[in-house]
Amino acid sequence: MSADQITFREFLLSQRSQHKLDKDLIFLMEDIATSCRIISHQIRGGAFAGRLGATTSTNVQGETQKQLDVIANDVFVRHCSNCGRVAALVSEEVDEVYWLKDKPEAGDYLVYFDPLDGSSNLDVNLSVGSIFSISQLPTAIDATDDRSVLRVGAEQISAGYSVYGPSTALVITTGNGVHGFTHQQGTGEFRLTFPDMTILEATSEFAINASRYTLWDQPVKRYFDECIRGKDGPREKTFNMRWTASMVAEVHRILIRGGVFLYPRDAGNNADGGKLRLMYEANPMALIVEQAGGFASTGIERILDVQPNSHHQRVPVILGSKEEVAVLERYHRES
C-alpha cells in the first residue's frame, strides 16, 4: 500500500502494532481529527453563514474572540469528551480547566488545545489552524486540582496541529517521528501524504514580526540585523523573511522547507513572560519540531524542559532549524 492510500486510522493502527500505541489514545486522536474536519468545514462556509467576524466577548487572554474561536472550542470540547479516559481539557479560550472526571486515575489523558490559532487572519482568507497536545496523569488524584495539569512538555505522549489553507492538513507525532496527512475532499478521510517529515539543520529563512523591532532585546535585534545584511554581513548569506501571524502556518512551512520562527519576549510582552502560551502552543509545537530533527528554545532553555506554573502561562518561542536556534541561544548567552 503506497503512502497516499493510507488513512489516518490505518496509520494509527500500524503505530499501535509497531510502537504499542494505546487503543484509547487512537480513539482520542480520531476524535481530534474529526474536530479538525468539522472546523475546516465551518471555516470554509464561514462567509456564507456570517461567522468570520468578532463576538462581543474576550477570552481569558483578554483577546477579542472571533465567532469561529467559540465554535471551534465547542467542537473540540464535544468530541474530546467522547473518550472515557480523558480526565481534563485545557483550552486557550476558557479560563478554567474543564474536568471530566471527579477522581481521575493514573494514565488518564490531559488534552490541551488552541482550537483556532491565527483567527485574526480569517477575514483576509489566510491560513489558520488548530493545535493540540496530549499528556497523561502519572498517578491517580483524589480530587480535581488544576495544578495536576501542569505537566512538563517532555511528558507529552502526542501532539499535532491542523492547518486550514488551500488544503486541510493534519500533522502529528506520537513520539516516533512526524507525519503529515491531507484531507481528501469527498471521502472525508485524512490520508498520509507527508511521511517522516524532517527539518533541515541549516536554513536561510526566518519568520518574525519585524514591526516589534524597537521592543526587542539586544540578542534578537543582533540576529535580525545580521540576517538582513545578507552576504555582506557576518552571516555571509542571503536570508528571506516571512510572517503570517499564524503559528501553525509558520511551523508548517518550516517542516516543509526549513526555517526558524521567533516570537521572543520583548518590552511589550515582558510582564506576561512572552506572547505564546506554553501548554497548548509552545509545548506541542516544540515536540513536533524536535521529533522532526529541529529544536525549540525560549532563548535560555529548552521549551520542553520549562516547568509550568499556570495552565495559561506564556513563554518566548524560538524554534526550527537547529543551526539557527543555536545561533540565537548563543546570542542570548553573550548578551
Secondary structure by P-SEA (a helix, b strand, c coil): cccccccaaaaaaaaaaaccccaaaaaaaaaaaaaaaaaaaaaaacccccccccccccccccccccaaaaaaaaaaaaaaaccccccccccccccccccccccccccbbbbbbccccccccccccccccccbbbbbccccccccccccccccccccccccccccccbbbbbbbcccbbbbbbbbcccccccccccbbbbbcccccccccccccccccaaaaaaaaaaaacccccccbbbbbbbcccaaaaaaaaaccccccccccccccccccccccccccaaaaaaaaaaacccccccccccccccccccbbbbbbbbccaaaaaaaaaaaaac
